[in-house]
Amino acid sequence: MLKIFHKLLSPKQDTTCGDCAKREKYTLLNAAADTLRGDFASEKVRAARLEICRKCEYLASGANSLMRADRCKLCGCFLHLKSGYAAASCDINKW
């Protein structure tokens, strides 16, 4: 069990090479580890990601915009949360 925590909390590999096939699926466990590490995307990156999601055919908008309940129909993620993590990526490689 200690090995799992060590792997999760170790520094992330650089994924800026553009080789999306090597990326692992971003899960709730990855998000928890990134929260502990403080590995967040900048506001500029987050806003750009959300703009892409707002134009996507898989966007499932919430009934109340105050709740920020926009979700992805493919992965089920809450977009305002997932877009805020530096290591997160779109499941269909839009961002």
KOLLOKOL-50097 format. One record per atom (N, C-alpha, C): residue number from 1; x, z, y negated; atom name; residue in three letters. Coordinates in pm, 1 decimal. Atoms other than C-alpha are relative to their C-alpha. Layout:
// residues N
@i=NUM&u=X&w=Z&v=Y&at=CA&aa=Ala
...
// end
This chain:
// residues 95
@i=1&u=82.3&w=0.0&v=118.8&at=N&aa=Met
@i=1&u=0.0&w=0.0&v=0.0&at=CA&aa=Met
@i=1&u=86.9&w=0.0&v=-125.4&at=C&aa=Met
@i=2&u=-91.1&w=-3.7&v=113.7&at=N&aa=Leu
@i=2&u=289.5&w=74.1&v=-232.8&at=CA&aa=Leu
@i=2&u=56.2&w=-138.4&v=-30.1&at=C&aa=Leu
@i=3&u=-50.0&w=136.2&v=19.3&at=N&aa=Lys
@i=3&u=417.3&w=-280.8&v=-178.7&at=CA&aa=Lys
@i=3&u=-100.3&w=-85.2&v=-78.1&at=C&aa=Lys
@i=4&u=103.7&w=75.6&v=70.4&at=N&aa=Ile
@i=4&u=85.7&w=-421.1&v=-301.5&at=CA&aa=Ile
@i=4&u=4.5&w=32.2&v=-148.8&at=C&aa=Ile
@i=5&u=-5.9&w=-38.6&v=140.4&at=N&aa=Phe
@i=5&u=104.0&w=-220.9&v=-626.0&at=CA&aa=Phe
@i=5&u=127.8&w=-50.7&v=-65.5&at=C&aa=Phe
@i=6&u=-126.7&w=49.4&v=55.0&at=N&aa=His
@i=6&u=468.1&w=-316.3&v=-673.2&at=CA&aa=His
@i=6&u=-9.3&w=-149.5&v=-30.2&at=C&aa=His
@i=7&u=16.2&w=144.6&v=20.6&at=N&aa=Lys
@i=7&u=382.5&w=-686.0&v=-632.9&at=CA&aa=Lys
@i=7&u=-89.7&w=-28.8&v=-119.0&at=C&aa=Lys
@i=8&u=94.8&w=22.6&v=108.9&at=N&aa=Leu
@i=8&u=87.6&w=-663.1&v=-871.2&at=CA&aa=Leu
@i=8&u=57.5&w=34.9&v=-136.6&at=C&aa=Leu
@i=9&u=-50.8&w=-47.0&v=127.9&at=N&aa=Leu
@i=9&u=276.5&w=-475.8&v=-1141.3&at=CA&aa=Leu
@i=9&u=135.1&w=-59.2&v=-37.5&at=C&aa=Leu
@i=10&u=-126.6&w=64.5&v=33.7&at=N&aa=Ser
@i=10&u=598.7&w=-677.2&v=-1124.0&at=CA&aa=Ser
@i=10&u=-25.4&w=-111.9&v=-99.7&at=C&aa=Ser
@i=11&u=19.7&w=105.8&v=99.6&at=N&aa=Pro
@i=11&u=652.6&w=-932.7&v=-1402.3&at=CA&aa=Pro
@i=11&u=-47.1&w=-129.6&v=64.8&at=C&aa=Pro
@i=12&u=54.4&w=126.6&v=-49.9&at=N&aa=Lys
@i=12&u=462.9&w=-1258.0&v=-1358.5&at=CA&aa=Lys
@i=12&u=103.8&w=-110.6&v=-11.3&at=C&aa=Lys
@i=13&u=-84.2&w=118.0&v=7.5&at=N&aa=Gln
@i=13&u=641.2&w=-1583.5&v=-1285.7&at=CA&aa=Gln
@i=13&u=-49.1&w=-88.1&v=-113.4&at=C&aa=Gln
@i=14&u=35.4&w=93.1&v=106.2&at=N&aa=Asp
@i=14&u=646.6&w=-1844.5&v=-1559.5&at=CA&aa=Asp
@i=14&u=-86.6&w=-111.3&v=58.9&at=C&aa=Asp
@i=15&u=91.4&w=103.7&v=-49.7&at=N&aa=Thr
@i=15&u=345.6&w=-2073.7&v=-1503.3&at=CA&aa=Thr
@i=15&u=-21.6&w=-109.6&v=-104.0&at=C&aa=Thr
@i=16&u=16.6&w=99.5&v=105.2&at=N&aa=Thr
@i=16&u=400.1&w=-2294.8&v=-1805.9&at=CA&aa=Thr
@i=16&u=51.5&w=-137.6&v=40.5&at=C&aa=Thr
@i=17&u=-56.2&w=127.3&v=-44.1&at=N&aa=Cys
@i=17&u=552.4&w=-2575.0&v=-1598.2&at=CA&aa=Cys
@i=17&u=-106.9&w=-107.2&v=16.9&at=C&aa=Cys
@i=18&u=108.5&w=96.0&v=-14.0&at=N&aa=Gly
@i=18&u=209.5&w=-2738.1&v=-1556.4&at=CA&aa=Gly
@i=18&u=-35.0&w=-31.8&v=144.3&at=C&aa=Gly
@i=19&u=27.7&w=25.9&v=-141.4&at=N&aa=Asp
@i=19&u=214.2&w=-2734.0&v=-1176.8&at=CA&aa=Asp
@i=19&u=-111.8&w=93.8&v=44.7&at=C&aa=Asp
@i=20&u=115.1&w=-85.4&v=-26.2&at=N&aa=Cys
@i=20&u=-135.5&w=-2594.5&v=-1131.2&at=CA&aa=Cys
@i=20&u=-21.7&w=27.7&v=148.2&at=C&aa=Cys
@i=21&u=20.2&w=-17.7&v=-143.5&at=N&aa=Ala
@i=21&u=-127.2&w=-2634.4&v=-753.9&at=CA&aa=Ala
@i=21&u=70.4&w=124.5&v=51.2&at=C&aa=Ala
@i=22&u=-74.2&w=-117.5&v=-45.0&at=N&aa=Lys
@i=22&u=120.1&w=-2347.2&v=-727.4&at=CA&aa=Lys
@i=22&u=-61.7&w=131.2&v=-47.7&at=C&aa=Lys
@i=23&u=61.5&w=-121.1&v=52.4&at=N&aa=Arg
@i=23&u=-100.3&w=-2102.7&v=-920.8&at=CA&aa=Arg
@i=23&u=-95.6&w=58.9&v=101.5&at=C&aa=Arg
@i=24&u=96.7&w=-65.7&v=-86.5&at=N&aa=Glu
@i=24&u=-294.9&w=-1846.5&v=-726.6&at=CA&aa=Glu
@i=24&u=-131.0&w=17.4&v=-76.1&at=C&aa=Glu
@i=25&u=130.0&w=-20.9&v=63.2&at=N&aa=Lys
@i=25&u=-664.0&w=-1791.1&v=-794.3&at=CA&aa=Lys
@i=25&u=4.2&w=132.9&v=-75.1&at=C&aa=Lys
@i=26&u=-0.8&w=-120.2&v=83.3&at=N&aa=Tyr
@i=26&u=-708.2&w=-1538.4&v=-1075.7&at=CA&aa=Tyr
@i=26&u=-118.5&w=86.4&v=39.1&at=C&aa=Tyr
@i=27&u=103.7&w=-88.1&v=-50.9&at=N&aa=Thr
@i=27&u=-903.7&w=-1243.9&v=-937.7&at=CA&aa=Thr
@i=27&u=-13.4&w=124.8&v=-86.1&at=C&aa=Thr
@i=28&u=20.3&w=-126.6&v=69.5&at=N&aa=Leu
@i=28&u=-1035.2&w=-912.1&v=-1062.4&at=CA&aa=Leu
@i=28&u=121.6&w=91.0&v=17.9&at=C&aa=Leu
@i=29&u=-119.9&w=-79.9&v=-25.1&at=N&aa=Leu
@i=29&u=-731.5&w=-746.6&v=-903.7&at=CA&aa=Leu
@i=29&u=115.3&w=-45.2&v=-89.5&at=C&aa=Leu
@i=30&u=-101.5&w=50.7&v=92.4&at=N&aa=Asn
@i=30&u=-500.1&w=-975.1&v=-1104.9&at=CA&aa=Asn
@i=30&u=-28.3&w=48.7&v=-142.1&at=C&aa=Asn
@i=31&u=38.2&w=-43.8&v=134.2&at=N&aa=Ala
@i=31&u=-693.5&w=-885.5&v=-1421.0&at=CA&aa=Ala
@i=31&u=30.8&w=148.0&v=-20.1&at=C&aa=Ala
@i=32&u=-30.0&w=-142.9&v=10.0&at=N&aa=Ala
@i=32&u=-657.6&w=-513.5&v=-1349.4&at=CA&aa=Ala
@i=32&u=150.4&w=22.9&v=-16.9&at=C&aa=Ala
@i=33&u=-145.5&w=-13.5&v=10.9&at=N&aa=Ala
@i=33&u=-282.5&w=-549.7&v=-1300.2&at=CA&aa=Ala
@i=33&u=48.9&w=-47.3&v=-136.0&at=C&aa=Ala
@i=34&u=-39.6&w=50.4&v=131.2&at=N&aa=Asp
@i=34&u=-249.7&w=-757.8&v=-1618.1&at=CA&aa=Asp
@i=34&u=-40.3&w=96.7&v=-110.9&at=C&aa=Asp
@i=35&u=41.3&w=-101.2&v=97.0&at=N&aa=Thr
@i=35&u=-443.0&w=-491.2&v=-1808.2&at=CA&aa=Thr
@i=35&u=100.7&w=113.3&v=-3.3&at=C&aa=Thr
@i=36&u=-100.0&w=-107.4&v=-5.8&at=N&aa=Leu
@i=36&u=-198.8&w=-225.4&v=-1689.8&at=CA&aa=Leu
@i=36&u=133.1&w=-43.2&v=-60.3&at=C&aa=Leu
@i=37&u=-124.2&w=53.9&v=55.5&at=N&aa=Arg
@i=37&u=94.2&w=-448.9&v=-1787.0&at=CA&aa=Arg
@i=37&u=-12.4&w=-32.0&v=-148.3&at=C&aa=Arg
@i=38&u=22.3&w=41.0&v=137.9&at=N&aa=Gly
@i=38&u=-62.2&w=-540.0&v=-2120.7&at=CA&aa=Gly
@i=38&u=28.5&w=-147.9&v=-20.3&at=C&aa=Gly
@i=39&u=-29.3&w=143.4&v=1.5&at=N&aa=Asp
@i=39&u=-28.6&w=-910.3&v=-2038.8&at=CA&aa=Asp
@i=39&u=-122.3&w=-78.2&v=-48.1&at=C&aa=Asp
@i=40&u=116.8&w=64.6&v=58.4&at=N&aa=Phe
@i=40&u=-287.7&w=-1055.0&v=-2278.5&at=CA&aa=Phe
@i=40&u=38.4&w=-126.7&v=-73.8&at=C&aa=Phe
@i=41&u=-19.2&w=124.1&v=76.1&at=N&aa=Ala
@i=41&u=-325.1&w=-1398.1&v=-2436.8&at=CA&aa=Ala
@i=41&u=-17.6&w=29.5&v=-148.9&at=C&aa=Ala
@i=42&u=16.3&w=-16.0&v=144.5&at=N&aa=Ser
@i=42&u=-297.5&w=-1434.7&v=-2813.3&at=CA&aa=Ser
@i=42&u=-143.0&w=-39.9&v=-38.5&at=C&aa=Ser
@i=43&u=134.5&w=34.9&v=46.9&at=N&aa=Glu
@i=43&u=-617.6&w=-1467.9&v=-3015.9&at=CA&aa=Glu
@i=43&u=-15.6&w=-151.2&v=-15.2&at=C&aa=Glu
@i=44&u=4.3&w=145.4&v=15.7&at=N&aa=Lys
@i=44&u=-530.4&w=-1831.9&v=-3085.4&at=CA&aa=Lys
@i=44&u=-24.2&w=-67.9&v=135.1&at=C&aa=Lys
@i=45&u=16.2&w=55.5&v=-135.3&at=N&aa=Val
@i=45&u=-499.3&w=-1911.2&v=-2712.4&at=CA&aa=Val
@i=45&u=-139.2&w=30.8&v=52.7&at=C&aa=Val
@i=46&u=131.2&w=-41.8&v=-47.6&at=N&aa=Arg
@i=46&u=-814.2&w=-1715.6&v=-2631.7&at=CA&aa=Arg
@i=46&u=-110.4&w=-83.8&v=-64.8&at=C&aa=Arg
@i=47&u=100.5&w=78.9&v=70.5&at=N&aa=Ala
@i=47&u=-1015.6&w=-1898.8&v=-2897.5&at=CA&aa=Ala
@i=47&u=-1.3&w=-145.1&v=48.3&at=C&aa=Ala
@i=48&u=-8.3&w=137.9&v=-49.4&at=N&aa=Ala
@i=48&u=-890.4&w=-2237.8&v=-2774.4&at=CA&aa=Ala
@i=48&u=-62.2&w=-10.9&v=138.9&at=C&aa=Ala
@i=49&u=59.7&w=0.3&v=-134.0&at=N&aa=Arg
@i=49&u=-987.8&w=-2151.1&v=-2416.3&at=CA&aa=Arg
@i=49&u=-152.4&w=8.8&v=-6.5&at=C&aa=Arg
@i=50&u=145.2&w=-14.6&v=12.2&at=N&aa=Leu
@i=50&u=-1336.0&w=-2037.9&v=-2518.8&at=CA&aa=Leu
@i=50&u=-64.6&w=-125.8&v=-55.7&at=C&aa=Leu
@i=51&u=53.0&w=124.8&v=55.4&at=N&aa=Glu
@i=51&u=-1386.3&w=-2357.2&v=-2718.9&at=CA&aa=Glu
@i=51&u=-13.2&w=-105.9&v=110.7&at=C&aa=Glu
@i=52&u=6.1&w=92.0&v=-113.7&at=N&aa=Ile
@i=52&u=-1307.9&w=-2561.6&v=-2406.6&at=CA&aa=Ile
@i=52&u=-117.1&w=37.4&v=90.8&at=C&aa=Ile
@i=53&u=108.5&w=-46.3&v=-87.0&at=N&aa=Cys
@i=53&u=-1550.1&w=-2348.8&v=-2203.7&at=CA&aa=Cys
@i=53&u=-136.5&w=-29.4&v=-60.4&at=C&aa=Cys
@i=54&u=128.7&w=24.3&v=65.3&at=N&aa=Arg
@i=54&u=-1827.9&w=-2391.9&v=-2461.3&at=CA&aa=Arg
@i=54&u=-45.1&w=-145.2&v=15.0&at=C&aa=Arg
@i=55&u=32.5&w=142.1&v=-17.0&at=N&aa=Lys
@i=55&u=-1812.4&w=-2768.9&v=-2406.2&at=CA&aa=Lys
@i=55&u=-14.7&w=-39.2&v=147.4&at=C&aa=Lys
@i=56&u=-2.4&w=29.4&v=-143.9&at=N&aa=Cys
@i=56&u=-1800.2&w=-2744.7&v=-2025.8&at=CA&aa=Cys
@i=56&u=-140.6&w=-3.6&v=59.9&at=C&aa=Cys
@i=57&u=129.4&w=12.9&v=-67.9&at=N&aa=Glu
@i=57&u=-2088.5&w=-2850.2&v=-1802.9&at=CA&aa=Glu
@i=57&u=-30.5&w=117.7&v=92.2&at=C&aa=Glu
@i=58&u=19.5&w=-113.7&v=-89.2&at=N&aa=Tyr
@i=58&u=-2040.5&w=-2536.9&v=-1589.4&at=CA&aa=Tyr
@i=58&u=-24.4&w=131.6&v=-74.2&at=C&aa=Tyr
@i=59&u=26.6&w=-119.7&v=79.0&at=N&aa=Leu
@i=59&u=-2108.6&w=-2292.1&v=-1874.2&at=CA&aa=Leu
@i=59&u=-141.8&w=49.0&v=25.5&at=C&aa=Leu
@i=60&u=130.6&w=-64.2&v=-14.2&at=N&aa=Ala
@i=60&u=-2394.6&w=-2053.3&v=-1804.9&at=CA&aa=Ala
@i=60&u=-10.7&w=101.9&v=-112.4&at=C&aa=Ala
@i=61&u=10.2&w=-86.7&v=117.1&at=N&aa=Ser
@i=61&u=-2484.9&w=-1901.0&v=-2140.6&at=CA&aa=Ser
@i=61&u=-95.9&w=114.9&v=24.9&at=C&aa=Ser
@i=62&u=86.6&w=-116.7&v=-7.5&at=N&aa=Gly
@i=62&u=-2630.8&w=-1555.2&v=-2164.1&at=CA&aa=Gly
@i=62&u=-116.2&w=-13.4&v=-96.6&at=C&aa=Gly
@i=63&u=118.5&w=7.6&v=84.8&at=N&aa=Ala
@i=63&u=-2971.4&w=-1502.6&v=-2319.8&at=CA&aa=Ala
@i=63&u=25.1&w=61.4&v=-136.9&at=C&aa=Ala
@i=64&u=-26.7&w=-70.7&v=123.9&at=N&aa=Asn
@i=64&u=-2831.2&w=-1272.1&v=-2586.7&at=CA&aa=Asn
@i=64&u=147.6&w=-15.3&v=-35.1&at=C&aa=Asn
@i=65&u=-140.7&w=23.3&v=36.1&at=N&aa=Ser
@i=65&u=-2514.1&w=-1378.8&v=-2766.8&at=CA&aa=Ser
@i=65&u=72.4&w=129.1&v=-35.7&at=C&aa=Ser
@i=66&u=-64.9&w=-127.4&v=30.8&at=N&aa=Leu
@i=66&u=-2451.1&w=-1017.4&v=-2869.7&at=CA&aa=Leu
@i=66&u=61.1&w=63.0&v=124.6&at=C&aa=Leu
@i=67&u=-52.6&w=-54.9&v=-125.3&at=N&aa=Met
@i=67&u=-2392.3&w=-933.1&v=-2503.0&at=CA&aa=Met
@i=67&u=122.0&w=-77.2&v=48.8&at=C&aa=Met
@i=68&u=-113.1&w=83.3&v=-40.3&at=N&aa=Arg
@i=68&u=-2129.5&w=-1209.7&v=-2472.9&at=CA&aa=Arg
@i=68&u=-3.1&w=-24.6&v=150.5&at=C&aa=Arg
@i=69&u=17.8&w=14.2&v=-144.1&at=N&aa=Ala
@i=69&u=-2262.6&w=-1292.2&v=-2129.4&at=CA&aa=Ala
@i=69&u=23.0&w=-142.7&v=49.2&at=C&aa=Ala
@i=70&u=-31.6&w=134.2&v=-48.5&at=N&aa=Asp
@i=70&u=-2128.2&w=-1647.2&v=-2104.2&at=CA&aa=Asp
@i=70&u=81.7&w=10.9&v=128.0&at=C&aa=Asp
@i=71&u=-69.5&w=-3.0&v=-128.6&at=N&aa=Arg
@i=71&u=-2021.8&w=-1705.9&v=-1746.1&at=CA&aa=Arg
@i=71&u=24.8&w=-141.3&v=48.0&at=C&aa=Arg
@i=72&u=-29.7&w=127.2&v=-64.2&at=N&aa=Cys
@i=72&u=-1869.9&w=-1987.1&v=-1546.1&at=CA&aa=Cys
@i=72&u=-84.5&w=-11.0&v=126.6&at=C&aa=Cys
@i=73&u=82.0&w=21.3&v=-119.8&at=N&aa=Lys
@i=73&u=-2105.1&w=-2132.0&v=-1283.5&at=CA&aa=Lys
@i=73&u=85.1&w=-21.2&v=124.5&at=C&aa=Lys
@i=74&u=-86.6&w=24.3&v=-116.0&at=N&aa=Leu
@i=74&u=-1807.1&w=-2217.6&v=-1060.4&at=CA&aa=Leu
@i=74&u=64.5&w=128.3&v=51.9&at=C&aa=Leu
@i=75&u=-73.8&w=-118.3&v=-46.2&at=N&aa=Cys
@i=75&u=-1601.3&w=-1899.4&v=-1050.5&at=CA&aa=Cys
@i=75&u=-76.0&w=129.6&v=-23.3&at=C&aa=Cys
@i=76&u=79.8&w=-118.8&v=25.9&at=N&aa=Gly
@i=76&u=-1859.9&w=-1653.3&v=-1187.2&at=CA&aa=Gly
@i=76&u=61.1&w=96.4&v=-100.2&at=C&aa=Gly
@i=77&u=-69.1&w=-89.2&v=93.7&at=N&aa=Cys
@i=77&u=-1617.5&w=-1504.8&v=-1439.3&at=CA&aa=Cys
@i=77&u=-73.4&w=11.3&v=-132.5&at=C&aa=Cys
@i=78&u=44.5&w=-19.0&v=136.8&at=N&aa=Phe
@i=78&u=-1721.8&w=-1358.4&v=-1770.8&at=CA&aa=Phe
@i=78&u=108.6&w=-59.2&v=-88.3&at=C&aa=Phe
@i=79&u=-99.5&w=78.4&v=71.8&at=N&aa=Leu
@i=79&u=-1546.7&w=-1600.9&v=-2003.2&at=CA&aa=Leu
@i=79&u=69.3&w=76.4&v=-111.1&at=C&aa=Leu
@i=80&u=-64.3&w=-74.3&v=107.1&at=N&aa=His
@i=80&u=-1484.4&w=-1360.6&v=-2290.9&at=CA&aa=His
@i=80&u=106.9&w=94.6&v=54.5&at=C&aa=His
@i=81&u=-102.4&w=-85.0&v=-61.8&at=N&aa=Leu
@i=81&u=-1283.2&w=-1145.2&v=-2048.4&at=CA&aa=Leu
@i=81&u=114.5&w=-83.8&v=57.0&at=C&aa=Leu
@i=82&u=-102.5&w=79.9&v=-67.4&at=N&aa=Lys
@i=82&u=-1100.9&w=-1407.2&v=-1842.1&at=CA&aa=Lys
@i=82&u=89.1&w=-74.0&v=-99.0&at=C&aa=Lys
@i=83&u=-77.7&w=75.8&v=97.8&at=N&aa=Ser
@i=83&u=-991.4&w=-1606.6&v=-2147.7&at=CA&aa=Ser
@i=83&u=105.0&w=86.0&v=-70.3&at=C&aa=Ser
@i=84&u=-91.1&w=-90.5&v=68.5&at=N&aa=Gly
@i=84&u=-809.0&w=-1300.7&v=-2280.2&at=CA&aa=Gly
@i=84&u=126.1&w=36.5&v=75.6&at=C&aa=Gly
@i=85&u=-119.4&w=-32.0&v=-78.7&at=N&aa=Tyr
@i=85&u=-549.5&w=-1278.2&v=-2002.9&at=CA&aa=Tyr
@i=85&u=96.9&w=-117.9&v=-0.9&at=C&aa=Tyr
@i=86&u=-102.0&w=105.0&v=11.7&at=N&aa=Ala
@i=86&u=-225.9&w=-1473.3&v=-2043.4&at=CA&aa=Ala
@i=86&u=14.7&w=-80.4&v=129.0&at=C&aa=Ala
@i=87&u=-25.2&w=67.8&v=-127.3&at=N&aa=Ala
@i=87&u=-192.0&w=-1556.1&v=-1672.7&at=CA&aa=Ala
@i=87&u=-124.4&w=-66.4&v=59.3&at=C&aa=Ala
@i=88&u=124.2&w=58.5&v=-53.3&at=N&aa=Ala
@i=88&u=-555.7&w=-1658.2&v=-1619.3&at=CA&aa=Ala
@i=88&u=-1.5&w=-150.7&v=-24.7&at=C&aa=Ala
@i=89&u=15.3&w=145.1&v=16.9&at=N&aa=Ser
@i=89&u=-646.0&w=-2023.4&v=-1575.9&at=CA&aa=Ser
@i=89&u=-137.3&w=-41.3&v=47.2&at=C&aa=Ser
@i=90&u=129.0&w=55.2&v=-39.5&at=N&aa=Cys
@i=90&u=-957.1&w=-2231.6&v=-1540.1&at=CA&aa=Cys
@i=90&u=10.1&w=-47.7&v=145.4&at=C&aa=Cys
@i=91&u=-1.9&w=41.2&v=-140.8&at=N&aa=Asp
@i=91&u=-1048.5&w=-2295.3&v=-1176.2&at=CA&aa=Asp
@i=91&u=0.1&w=-149.9&v=20.0&at=C&aa=Asp
@i=92&u=-4.3&w=146.9&v=-10.5&at=N&aa=Ile
@i=92&u=-1086.6&w=-2667.9&v=-1246.6&at=CA&aa=Ile
@i=92&u=101.1&w=-57.4&v=-98.6&at=C&aa=Ile
@i=93&u=-118.9&w=39.1&v=80.2&at=N&aa=Asn
@i=93&u=-771.7&w=-2682.7&v=-1464.1&at=CA&aa=Asn
@i=93&u=-32.1&w=-62.9&v=-135.4&at=C&aa=Asn
@i=94&u=29.2&w=46.9&v=135.7&at=N&aa=Lys
@i=94&u=-935.7&w=-2741.3&v=-1800.4&at=CA&aa=Lys
@i=94&u=86.3&w=73.2&v=-102.0&at=C&aa=Lys
@i=95&u=-94.0&w=-73.8&v=83.9&at=N&aa=Trp
@i=95&u=-709.0&w=-2473.8&v=-1952.9&at=CA&aa=Trp
@i=95&u=90.2&w=85.5&v=85.3&at=C&aa=Trp
// end
